[in-house]
Amino acid sequence: MKHLIKFSIFTIITVIFCYCQRNSNSETKLIPPTSIEELGKLLYFDSILSRDNQVSCASCHKPQFAFADNTPVSFGVDSLKGGRNTPSSMNLTSRSMYFWDGRAETLEDQVSGPIENPAEMDIPLSEVVRKLNKHKQYRAFFISVFGKIATKENVVQAISAFERTLETNNSAFDNYMNGSDTIHFSAAAKRGQIIFNEKGKCFDCHFGPDFTGDQFRNIGLFNGKDLNDSGRFSITRKLTDLGKFKTPGLRNISVNRPYMHNGMHKTLKEVIEYYNEPDKFVSNSINRDSLLSKPLNLTDKEKSDLEAFLLSLTDKQFLK
Protein backbone atom coordinates (compact mmCIF):
# COMPACT_ATOMS: atom_id res chain seq x y z
CA MET A 1 0.00 0.00 0.00
CA LYS A 2 1.47 3.26 -1.05
CA HIS A 3 1.81 6.00 1.55
CA LEU A 4 0.50 9.45 0.63
CA ILE A 5 1.70 12.71 2.12
CA LYS A 6 -0.31 15.63 0.83
CA PHE A 7 1.21 19.03 0.21
CA SER A 8 -1.00 22.04 -0.49
CA ILE A 9 0.27 24.22 -3.28
CA PHE A 10 0.26 27.22 -0.93
CA THR A 11 2.45 25.38 1.57
CA ILE A 12 4.80 24.23 -1.17
CA ILE A 13 5.27 27.69 -2.62
CA THR A 14 5.85 29.07 0.88
CA VAL A 15 8.53 26.47 1.53
CA ILE A 16 10.23 27.25 -1.77
CA PHE A 17 10.23 30.97 -1.02
CA CYS A 18 11.59 30.50 2.47
CA TYR A 19 14.24 27.92 1.76
CA CYS A 20 15.21 27.83 -1.92
CA GLN A 21 16.30 31.41 -2.20
CA ARG A 22 17.96 31.53 1.19
CA ASN A 23 21.66 32.25 1.47
CA SER A 24 22.88 29.68 3.97
CA ASN A 25 25.46 32.09 5.35
CA SER A 26 22.67 34.30 6.69
CA GLU A 27 21.65 31.56 9.16
CA THR A 28 17.95 32.21 8.55
CA LYS A 29 15.87 30.65 11.31
CA LEU A 30 14.77 27.15 10.31
CA ILE A 31 12.09 25.02 11.91
CA PRO A 32 13.86 22.09 13.60
CA PRO A 33 12.97 18.78 11.93
CA THR A 34 11.59 15.94 14.04
CA SER A 35 12.31 13.13 11.58
CA ILE A 36 14.70 12.06 8.84
CA GLU A 37 12.03 12.91 6.27
CA GLU A 38 11.62 16.46 7.56
CA LEU A 39 15.37 17.00 7.55
CA GLY A 40 15.47 15.69 4.00
CA LYS A 41 12.74 18.12 3.02
CA LEU A 42 14.75 21.05 4.39
CA LEU A 43 17.78 19.93 2.39
CA TYR A 44 15.75 19.34 -0.78
CA PHE A 45 14.58 22.95 -0.84
CA ASP A 46 17.88 24.49 0.25
CA SER A 47 20.47 25.92 -2.13
CA ILE A 48 23.21 25.05 0.37
CA LEU A 49 23.53 21.79 -1.59
CA SER A 50 25.02 23.61 -4.58
CA ARG A 51 28.15 25.56 -5.44
CA ASP A 52 27.87 29.14 -4.18
CA ASN A 53 24.34 28.38 -2.92
CA GLN A 54 22.83 28.97 -6.36
CA VAL A 55 20.23 26.22 -6.81
CA SER A 56 18.42 23.55 -4.84
CA CYS A 57 16.89 20.22 -5.81
CA ALA A 58 13.56 22.03 -6.07
CA SER A 59 14.98 24.50 -8.58
CA CYS A 60 14.54 21.77 -11.19
CA HIS A 61 12.07 19.49 -9.41
CA LYS A 62 9.28 22.00 -8.86
CA PRO A 63 6.41 20.84 -6.61
CA GLN A 64 3.69 22.47 -8.73
CA PHE A 65 4.83 20.37 -11.71
CA ALA A 66 4.75 17.09 -9.77
CA PHE A 67 8.37 17.67 -8.73
CA ALA A 68 9.51 17.88 -12.34
CA ASP A 69 10.08 20.96 -14.51
CA ASN A 70 8.08 22.76 -17.20
CA THR A 71 10.96 23.31 -19.63
CA PRO A 72 12.55 20.85 -22.10
CA VAL A 73 15.72 20.84 -20.00
CA SER A 74 16.53 22.56 -16.70
CA PHE A 75 19.30 24.97 -15.77
CA GLY A 76 21.88 24.41 -13.05
CA VAL A 77 24.57 26.62 -11.48
CA ASP A 78 25.63 29.63 -13.54
CA SER A 79 22.51 28.94 -15.68
CA LEU A 80 24.22 25.96 -17.31
CA LYS A 81 21.83 24.02 -19.52
CA GLY A 82 21.14 20.39 -18.70
CA GLY A 83 21.19 17.59 -21.24
CA ARG A 84 17.86 15.87 -20.58
CA ASN A 85 14.36 16.63 -19.42
CA THR A 86 13.97 16.66 -15.63
CA PRO A 87 12.02 13.58 -14.47
CA SER A 88 9.58 13.71 -11.57
CA SER A 89 10.82 12.99 -8.04
CA MET A 90 7.41 11.55 -7.18
CA ASN A 91 6.44 7.87 -7.00
CA LEU A 92 10.03 6.62 -6.91
CA THR A 93 9.80 4.25 -3.95
CA SER A 94 9.24 1.12 -6.03
CA ARG A 95 11.69 1.92 -8.79
CA SER A 96 14.70 -0.30 -9.42
CA MET A 97 16.76 2.11 -11.52
CA TYR A 98 16.98 5.89 -11.79
CA PHE A 99 17.76 8.55 -14.40
CA TRP A 100 16.79 8.23 -18.05
CA ASP A 101 19.75 5.91 -18.64
CA GLY A 102 19.37 3.90 -15.42
CA ARG A 103 22.85 4.69 -14.15
CA ALA A 104 21.75 4.66 -10.47
CA GLU A 105 20.36 1.52 -8.86
CA THR A 106 19.19 3.03 -5.57
CA LEU A 107 17.45 6.25 -4.62
CA GLU A 108 20.46 7.14 -2.47
CA ASP A 109 22.77 6.82 -5.49
CA GLN A 110 20.37 8.99 -7.46
CA VAL A 111 20.53 11.77 -4.87
CA SER A 112 24.27 12.31 -5.14
CA GLY A 113 24.26 12.45 -8.93
CA PRO A 114 22.80 15.95 -9.46
CA ILE A 115 24.74 17.37 -6.51
CA GLU A 116 28.09 16.51 -8.06
CA ASN A 117 27.11 16.99 -11.71
CA PRO A 118 29.05 20.01 -13.12
CA ALA A 119 25.99 21.16 -15.10
CA GLU A 120 23.61 20.89 -12.17
CA MET A 121 24.67 21.64 -8.58
CA ASP A 122 28.40 21.28 -9.21
CA ILE A 123 29.75 20.57 -5.76
CA PRO A 124 31.50 17.53 -4.23
CA LEU A 125 29.32 15.79 -1.68
CA SER A 126 32.21 16.10 0.77
CA GLU A 127 31.99 19.89 0.44
CA VAL A 128 28.23 19.77 1.09
CA VAL A 129 28.95 17.86 4.28
CA ARG A 130 31.51 20.46 5.30
CA LYS A 131 29.07 23.31 4.70
CA LEU A 132 26.32 21.60 6.67
CA ASN A 133 28.54 20.93 9.66
CA LYS A 134 29.77 24.51 9.59
CA HIS A 135 26.14 25.71 9.63
CA LYS A 136 25.06 25.90 13.30
CA GLN A 137 21.44 24.92 12.74
CA TYR A 138 22.09 22.05 10.34
CA ARG A 139 24.83 20.72 12.59
CA ALA A 140 22.33 20.63 15.46
CA PHE A 141 19.63 19.12 13.24
CA PHE A 142 21.82 16.21 12.14
CA ILE A 143 22.89 15.49 15.70
CA SER A 144 19.24 15.57 16.80
CA VAL A 145 17.97 13.31 14.00
CA PHE A 146 20.92 10.97 13.44
CA GLY A 147 22.81 11.27 16.70
CA LYS A 148 25.88 12.59 14.86
CA ILE A 149 26.95 15.38 12.55
CA ALA A 150 26.36 15.29 8.79
CA THR A 151 28.11 12.64 6.71
CA LYS A 152 27.90 11.71 3.05
CA GLU A 153 25.77 8.73 4.01
CA ASN A 154 23.19 10.46 6.18
CA VAL A 155 22.83 13.45 3.84
CA VAL A 156 21.70 11.25 0.95
CA GLN A 157 19.70 9.11 3.39
CA ALA A 158 17.74 12.14 4.55
CA ILE A 159 16.99 13.44 1.06
CA SER A 160 15.97 10.04 -0.26
CA ALA A 161 13.75 9.54 2.81
CA PHE A 162 11.90 12.74 1.90
CA GLU A 163 11.57 11.65 -1.73
CA ARG A 164 10.01 8.40 -0.58
CA THR A 165 7.16 10.40 0.95
CA LEU A 166 6.20 11.79 -2.45
CA GLU A 167 3.85 8.96 -3.36
CA THR A 168 0.44 9.66 -4.91
CA ASN A 169 -2.64 7.45 -5.19
CA ASN A 170 -5.58 9.86 -5.14
CA SER A 171 -6.40 10.24 -8.82
CA ALA A 172 -9.77 9.73 -10.52
CA PHE A 173 -8.44 6.42 -11.82
CA ASP A 174 -7.26 5.26 -8.37
CA ASN A 175 -10.55 6.15 -6.73
CA TYR A 176 -12.53 4.42 -9.46
CA MET A 177 -10.44 1.28 -9.10
CA ASN A 178 -10.77 1.16 -5.31
CA GLY A 179 -14.48 1.96 -5.48
CA SER A 180 -14.34 5.16 -3.44
CA ASP A 181 -15.46 7.38 -6.33
CA THR A 182 -17.06 5.98 -9.49
CA ILE A 183 -18.28 9.33 -10.80
CA HIS A 184 -15.16 11.32 -11.73
CA PHE A 185 -13.61 8.58 -13.87
CA SER A 186 -15.38 9.59 -17.06
CA ALA A 187 -16.84 7.44 -19.82
CA ALA A 188 -14.14 8.79 -22.16
CA ALA A 189 -11.44 7.76 -19.66
CA LYS A 190 -12.94 4.27 -19.45
CA ARG A 191 -12.82 3.95 -23.23
CA GLY A 192 -9.29 5.37 -23.16
CA GLN A 193 -8.21 2.73 -20.66
CA ILE A 194 -9.22 0.03 -23.12
CA ILE A 195 -7.25 1.75 -25.88
CA PHE A 196 -4.29 2.13 -23.51
CA ASN A 197 -4.33 -1.62 -22.77
CA GLU A 198 -5.05 -2.88 -26.27
CA LYS A 199 -4.95 -0.95 -29.56
CA GLY A 200 -2.59 1.76 -28.31
CA LYS A 201 -0.10 -0.83 -26.96
CA CYS A 202 0.72 1.57 -24.10
CA PHE A 203 0.33 -1.14 -21.46
CA ASP A 204 3.14 -3.16 -23.05
CA CYS A 205 5.61 -0.64 -21.57
CA HIS A 206 3.60 1.34 -19.01
CA PHE A 207 2.31 -1.20 -16.51
CA GLY A 208 2.28 -1.66 -12.73
CA PRO A 209 1.04 0.70 -9.99
CA ASP A 210 3.02 3.66 -11.38
CA PHE A 211 2.56 2.77 -15.07
CA THR A 212 6.18 1.97 -15.77
CA GLY A 213 7.68 -1.44 -16.25
CA ASP A 214 11.12 -0.11 -15.24
CA GLN A 215 12.38 -1.17 -18.63
CA PHE A 216 14.45 0.56 -21.28
CA ARG A 217 12.93 1.14 -24.72
CA ASN A 218 13.95 2.81 -27.93
CA ILE A 219 10.84 4.65 -29.09
CA GLY A 220 12.48 6.07 -32.20
CA LEU A 221 14.18 9.19 -30.86
CA PHE A 222 17.71 8.29 -31.93
CA ASN A 223 19.03 8.72 -35.44
CA GLY A 224 22.70 9.48 -34.78
CA LYS A 225 22.30 12.96 -36.27
CA ASP A 226 20.08 15.65 -34.79
CA LEU A 227 18.82 13.08 -32.28
CA ASN A 228 22.15 11.71 -31.04
CA ASP A 229 21.61 10.94 -27.34
CA SER A 230 22.44 7.22 -27.18
CA GLY A 231 20.68 6.74 -23.82
CA ARG A 232 21.21 3.43 -22.05
CA PHE A 233 24.02 2.54 -24.46
CA SER A 234 26.26 5.14 -22.80
CA ILE A 235 26.08 3.06 -19.61
CA THR A 236 26.13 -0.54 -20.87
CA ARG A 237 27.99 -0.08 -24.20
CA LYS A 238 25.68 -2.72 -25.66
CA LEU A 239 24.53 -2.03 -29.22
CA THR A 240 21.12 -3.44 -28.34
CA ASP A 241 20.71 -0.54 -25.88
CA LEU A 242 21.40 2.15 -28.47
CA GLY A 243 18.79 4.87 -28.15
CA LYS A 244 16.98 3.21 -25.27
CA PHE A 245 15.67 5.24 -22.34
CA LYS A 246 13.92 4.32 -19.13
CA THR A 247 10.16 4.08 -19.43
CA PRO A 248 8.81 6.91 -17.25
CA GLY A 249 5.86 6.48 -14.92
CA LEU A 250 2.63 8.13 -16.02
CA ARG A 251 1.21 9.32 -12.71
CA ASN A 252 0.57 13.09 -12.81
CA ILE A 253 1.65 13.11 -16.44
CA SER A 254 -0.66 16.04 -17.20
CA VAL A 255 1.33 18.46 -15.02
CA ASN A 256 4.94 17.53 -15.77
CA ARG A 257 5.11 18.40 -19.45
CA PRO A 258 7.02 18.72 -21.76
CA TYR A 259 7.61 15.08 -22.57
CA MET A 260 10.28 12.62 -23.69
CA HIS A 261 13.90 12.56 -22.51
CA ASN A 262 14.61 15.67 -24.58
CA GLY A 263 11.33 17.47 -23.88
CA MET A 264 10.48 17.58 -27.59
CA HIS A 265 6.70 17.23 -27.15
CA LYS A 266 4.82 20.01 -25.41
CA THR A 267 1.42 18.34 -24.96
CA LEU A 268 -0.12 14.92 -24.45
CA LYS A 269 -1.83 15.34 -27.81
CA GLU A 270 1.59 15.60 -29.46
CA VAL A 271 2.77 12.50 -27.60
CA ILE A 272 -0.25 10.50 -28.75
CA GLU A 273 0.23 11.71 -32.34
CA TYR A 274 3.86 10.62 -32.15
CA TYR A 275 3.09 7.10 -30.97
CA ASN A 276 0.27 6.82 -33.48
CA GLU A 277 2.72 7.32 -36.35
CA PRO A 278 6.38 7.87 -35.34
CA ASP A 279 7.63 8.12 -38.92
CA LYS A 280 5.81 11.43 -39.32
CA PHE A 281 8.13 12.88 -36.70
CA VAL A 282 11.36 10.87 -37.10
CA SER A 283 11.65 8.92 -40.33
CA ASN A 284 15.29 7.87 -39.97
CA SER A 285 15.35 6.42 -36.44
CA ILE A 286 17.81 3.68 -35.57
CA ASN A 287 16.99 0.58 -33.50
CA ARG A 288 13.36 1.58 -32.89
CA ASP A 289 11.32 -0.89 -30.83
CA SER A 290 9.30 -3.39 -32.88
CA LEU A 291 6.16 -2.34 -31.00
CA LEU A 292 6.31 0.87 -33.03
CA SER A 293 7.09 -0.71 -36.38
CA LYS A 294 3.62 0.08 -37.74
CA PRO A 295 1.19 2.99 -37.26
CA LEU A 296 -1.44 2.45 -34.55
CA ASN A 297 -4.16 3.91 -36.79
CA LEU A 298 -6.02 5.51 -33.91
CA THR A 299 -9.07 7.55 -34.87
CA ASP A 300 -9.48 11.12 -33.61
CA LYS A 301 -12.04 9.90 -31.07
CA GLU A 302 -9.71 7.16 -29.85
CA LYS A 303 -6.89 9.70 -29.45
CA SER A 304 -9.19 11.93 -27.41
CA ASP A 305 -10.31 9.03 -25.22
CA LEU A 306 -6.71 7.94 -24.65
CA GLU A 307 -5.83 11.46 -23.56
CA ALA A 308 -8.81 11.44 -21.16
CA PHE A 309 -7.45 8.29 -19.54
CA LEU A 310 -3.98 9.78 -19.16
CA LEU A 311 -5.50 12.89 -17.58
CA SER A 312 -7.33 10.67 -15.08
CA LEU A 313 -3.95 9.64 -13.61
CA THR A 314 -3.45 13.11 -12.13
CA ASP A 315 -3.55 13.22 -8.34
CA LYS A 316 -6.25 15.49 -6.90
CA GLN A 317 -3.70 17.74 -5.22
CA PHE A 318 -2.73 19.02 -8.67
CA LEU A 319 -6.30 19.69 -9.77
CA LYS A 320 -6.88 22.51 -7.30
C-alpha positions as CSV (number, residue, x, y, z in Angstrom):
1,M,0.0,0.0,0.0
2,K,1.5,3.3,-1.0
3,H,1.8,6.0,1.6
4,L,0.5,9.4,0.6
5,I,1.7,12.7,2.1
6,K,-0.3,15.6,0.8
7,F,1.2,19.0,0.2
8,S,-1.0,22.0,-0.5
9,I,0.3,24.2,-3.3
10,F,0.3,27.2,-0.9
11,T,2.5,25.4,1.6
12,I,4.8,24.2,-1.2
13,I,5.3,27.7,-2.6
14,T,5.9,29.1,0.9
15,V,8.5,26.5,1.5
16,I,10.2,27.3,-1.8
17,F,10.2,31.0,-1.0
18,C,11.6,30.5,2.5
19,Y,14.2,27.9,1.8
20,C,15.2,27.8,-1.9
21,Q,16.3,31.4,-2.2
22,R,18.0,31.5,1.2
23,N,21.7,32.3,1.5
24,S,22.9,29.7,4.0
25,N,25.5,32.1,5.4
26,S,22.7,34.3,6.7
27,E,21.6,31.6,9.2
28,T,18.0,32.2,8.6
29,K,15.9,30.6,11.3
30,L,14.8,27.1,10.3
31,I,12.1,25.0,11.9
32,P,13.9,22.1,13.6
33,P,13.0,18.8,11.9
34,T,11.6,15.9,14.0
35,S,12.3,13.1,11.6
36,I,14.7,12.1,8.8
37,E,12.0,12.9,6.3
38,E,11.6,16.5,7.6
39,L,15.4,17.0,7.5
40,G,15.5,15.7,4.0
41,K,12.7,18.1,3.0
42,L,14.8,21.0,4.4
43,L,17.8,19.9,2.4
44,Y,15.7,19.3,-0.8
45,F,14.6,22.9,-0.8
46,D,17.9,24.5,0.3
47,S,20.5,25.9,-2.1
48,I,23.2,25.0,0.4
49,L,23.5,21.8,-1.6
50,S,25.0,23.6,-4.6
51,R,28.1,25.6,-5.4
52,D,27.9,29.1,-4.2
53,N,24.3,28.4,-2.9
54,Q,22.8,29.0,-6.4
55,V,20.2,26.2,-6.8
56,S,18.4,23.5,-4.8
57,C,16.9,20.2,-5.8
58,A,13.6,22.0,-6.1
59,S,15.0,24.5,-8.6
60,C,14.5,21.8,-11.2
61,H,12.1,19.5,-9.4
62,K,9.3,22.0,-8.9
63,P,6.4,20.8,-6.6
64,Q,3.7,22.5,-8.7
65,F,4.8,20.4,-11.7
66,A,4.8,17.1,-9.8
67,F,8.4,17.7,-8.7
68,A,9.5,17.9,-12.3
69,D,10.1,21.0,-14.5
70,N,8.1,22.8,-17.2
71,T,11.0,23.3,-19.6
72,P,12.5,20.9,-22.1
73,V,15.7,20.8,-20.0
74,S,16.5,22.6,-16.7
75,F,19.3,25.0,-15.8
76,G,21.9,24.4,-13.0
77,V,24.6,26.6,-11.5
78,D,25.6,29.6,-13.5
79,S,22.5,28.9,-15.7
80,L,24.2,26.0,-17.3
81,K,21.8,24.0,-19.5
82,G,21.1,20.4,-18.7
83,G,21.2,17.6,-21.2
84,R,17.9,15.9,-20.6
85,N,14.4,16.6,-19.4
86,T,14.0,16.7,-15.6
87,P,12.0,13.6,-14.5
88,S,9.6,13.7,-11.6
89,S,10.8,13.0,-8.0
90,M,7.4,11.6,-7.2
91,N,6.4,7.9,-7.0
92,L,10.0,6.6,-6.9
93,T,9.8,4.2,-3.9
94,S,9.2,1.1,-6.0
95,R,11.7,1.9,-8.8
96,S,14.7,-0.3,-9.4
97,M,16.8,2.1,-11.5
98,Y,17.0,5.9,-11.8
99,F,17.8,8.5,-14.4
100,W,16.8,8.2,-18.1
101,D,19.7,5.9,-18.6
102,G,19.4,3.9,-15.4
103,R,22.8,4.7,-14.1
104,A,21.7,4.7,-10.5
105,E,20.4,1.5,-8.9
106,T,19.2,3.0,-5.6
107,L,17.4,6.3,-4.6
108,E,20.5,7.1,-2.5
109,D,22.8,6.8,-5.5
110,Q,20.4,9.0,-7.5
111,V,20.5,11.8,-4.9
112,S,24.3,12.3,-5.1
113,G,24.3,12.4,-8.9
114,P,22.8,15.9,-9.5
115,I,24.7,17.4,-6.5
116,E,28.1,16.5,-8.1
117,N,27.1,17.0,-11.7
118,P,29.1,20.0,-13.1
119,A,26.0,21.2,-15.1
120,E,23.6,20.9,-12.2
121,M,24.7,21.6,-8.6
122,D,28.4,21.3,-9.2
123,I,29.8,20.6,-5.8
124,P,31.5,17.5,-4.2
125,L,29.3,15.8,-1.7
126,S,32.2,16.1,0.8
127,E,32.0,19.9,0.4
128,V,28.2,19.8,1.1
129,V,29.0,17.9,4.3
130,R,31.5,20.5,5.3
131,K,29.1,23.3,4.7
132,L,26.3,21.6,6.7
133,N,28.5,20.9,9.7
134,K,29.8,24.5,9.6
135,H,26.1,25.7,9.6
136,K,25.1,25.9,13.3
137,Q,21.4,24.9,12.7
138,Y,22.1,22.1,10.3
139,R,24.8,20.7,12.6
140,A,22.3,20.6,15.5
141,F,19.6,19.1,13.2
142,F,21.8,16.2,12.1
143,I,22.9,15.5,15.7
144,S,19.2,15.6,16.8
145,V,18.0,13.3,14.0
146,F,20.9,11.0,13.4
147,G,22.8,11.3,16.7
148,K,25.9,12.6,14.9
149,I,26.9,15.4,12.5
150,A,26.4,15.3,8.8
151,T,28.1,12.6,6.7
152,K,27.9,11.7,3.1
153,E,25.8,8.7,4.0
154,N,23.2,10.5,6.2
155,V,22.8,13.4,3.8
156,V,21.7,11.2,1.0
157,Q,19.7,9.1,3.4
158,A,17.7,12.1,4.6
159,I,17.0,13.4,1.1
160,S,16.0,10.0,-0.3
161,A,13.7,9.5,2.8
162,F,11.9,12.7,1.9
163,E,11.6,11.7,-1.7
164,R,10.0,8.4,-0.6
165,T,7.2,10.4,1.0
166,L,6.2,11.8,-2.4
167,E,3.9,9.0,-3.4
168,T,0.4,9.7,-4.9
169,N,-2.6,7.5,-5.2
170,N,-5.6,9.9,-5.1
171,S,-6.4,10.2,-8.8
172,A,-9.8,9.7,-10.5
173,F,-8.4,6.4,-11.8
174,D,-7.3,5.3,-8.4
175,N,-10.5,6.2,-6.7
176,Y,-12.5,4.4,-9.5
177,M,-10.4,1.3,-9.1
178,N,-10.8,1.2,-5.3
179,G,-14.5,2.0,-5.5
180,S,-14.3,5.2,-3.4
181,D,-15.5,7.4,-6.3
182,T,-17.1,6.0,-9.5
183,I,-18.3,9.3,-10.8
184,H,-15.2,11.3,-11.7
185,F,-13.6,8.6,-13.9
186,S,-15.4,9.6,-17.1
187,A,-16.8,7.4,-19.8
188,A,-14.1,8.8,-22.2
189,A,-11.4,7.8,-19.7
190,K,-12.9,4.3,-19.5
191,R,-12.8,3.9,-23.2
192,G,-9.3,5.4,-23.2
193,Q,-8.2,2.7,-20.7
194,I,-9.2,0.0,-23.1
195,I,-7.2,1.7,-25.9
196,F,-4.3,2.1,-23.5
197,N,-4.3,-1.6,-22.8
198,E,-5.1,-2.9,-26.3
199,K,-5.0,-1.0,-29.6
200,G,-2.6,1.8,-28.3
201,K,-0.1,-0.8,-27.0
202,C,0.7,1.6,-24.1
203,F,0.3,-1.1,-21.5
204,D,3.1,-3.2,-23.1
205,C,5.6,-0.6,-21.6
206,H,3.6,1.3,-19.0
207,F,2.3,-1.2,-16.5
208,G,2.3,-1.7,-12.7
209,P,1.0,0.7,-10.0
210,D,3.0,3.7,-11.4
211,F,2.6,2.8,-15.1
212,T,6.2,2.0,-15.8
213,G,7.7,-1.4,-16.2
214,D,11.1,-0.1,-15.2
215,Q,12.4,-1.2,-18.6
216,F,14.5,0.6,-21.3
217,R,12.9,1.1,-24.7
218,N,14.0,2.8,-27.9
219,I,10.8,4.6,-29.1
220,G,12.5,6.1,-32.2
221,L,14.2,9.2,-30.9
222,F,17.7,8.3,-31.9
223,N,19.0,8.7,-35.4
224,G,22.7,9.5,-34.8
225,K,22.3,13.0,-36.3
226,D,20.1,15.7,-34.8
227,L,18.8,13.1,-32.3
228,N,22.2,11.7,-31.0
229,D,21.6,10.9,-27.3
230,S,22.4,7.2,-27.2
231,G,20.7,6.7,-23.8
232,R,21.2,3.4,-22.0
233,F,24.0,2.5,-24.5
234,S,26.3,5.1,-22.8
235,I,26.1,3.1,-19.6
236,T,26.1,-0.5,-20.9
237,R,28.0,-0.1,-24.2
238,K,25.7,-2.7,-25.7
239,L,24.5,-2.0,-29.2
240,T,21.1,-3.4,-28.3
241,D,20.7,-0.5,-25.9
242,L,21.4,2.1,-28.5
243,G,18.8,4.9,-28.2
244,K,17.0,3.2,-25.3
245,F,15.7,5.2,-22.3
246,K,13.9,4.3,-19.1
247,T,10.2,4.1,-19.4
248,P,8.8,6.9,-17.2
249,G,5.9,6.5,-14.9
250,L,2.6,8.1,-16.0
251,R,1.2,9.3,-12.7
252,N,0.6,13.1,-12.8
253,I,1.7,13.1,-16.4
254,S,-0.7,16.0,-17.2
255,V,1.3,18.5,-15.0
256,N,4.9,17.5,-15.8
257,R,5.1,18.4,-19.5
258,P,7.0,18.7,-21.8
259,Y,7.6,15.1,-22.6
260,M,10.3,12.6,-23.7
261,H,13.9,12.6,-22.5
262,N,14.6,15.7,-24.6
263,G,11.3,17.5,-23.9
264,M,10.5,17.6,-27.6
265,H,6.7,17.2,-27.1
266,K,4.8,20.0,-25.4
267,T,1.4,18.3,-25.0
268,L,-0.1,14.9,-24.5
269,K,-1.8,15.3,-27.8
270,E,1.6,15.6,-29.5
271,V,2.8,12.5,-27.6
272,I,-0.3,10.5,-28.7
273,E,0.2,11.7,-32.3
274,Y,3.9,10.6,-32.2
275,Y,3.1,7.1,-31.0
276,N,0.3,6.8,-33.5
277,E,2.7,7.3,-36.4
278,P,6.4,7.9,-35.3
279,D,7.6,8.1,-38.9
280,K,5.8,11.4,-39.3
281,F,8.1,12.9,-36.7
282,V,11.4,10.9,-37.1
283,S,11.6,8.9,-40.3
284,N,15.3,7.9,-40.0
285,S,15.4,6.4,-36.4
286,I,17.8,3.7,-35.6
287,N,17.0,0.6,-33.5
288,R,13.4,1.6,-32.9
289,D,11.3,-0.9,-30.8
290,S,9.3,-3.4,-32.9
291,L,6.2,-2.3,-31.0
292,L,6.3,0.9,-33.0
293,S,7.1,-0.7,-36.4
294,K,3.6,0.1,-37.7
295,P,1.2,3.0,-37.3
296,L,-1.4,2.4,-34.6
297,N,-4.2,3.9,-36.8
298,L,-6.0,5.5,-33.9
299,T,-9.1,7.5,-34.9
300,D,-9.5,11.1,-33.6
301,K,-12.0,9.9,-31.1
302,E,-9.7,7.2,-29.9
303,K,-6.9,9.7,-29.4
304,S,-9.2,11.9,-27.4
305,D,-10.3,9.0,-25.2
306,L,-6.7,7.9,-24.6
307,E,-5.8,11.5,-23.6
308,A,-8.8,11.4,-21.2
309,F,-7.4,8.3,-19.5
310,L,-4.0,9.8,-19.2
311,L,-5.5,12.9,-17.6
312,S,-7.3,10.7,-15.1
313,L,-4.0,9.6,-13.6
314,T,-3.5,13.1,-12.1
315,D,-3.6,13.2,-8.3
316,K,-6.3,15.5,-6.9
317,Q,-3.7,17.7,-5.2
318,F,-2.7,19.0,-8.7
319,L,-6.3,19.7,-9.8
320,K,-6.9,22.5,-7.3
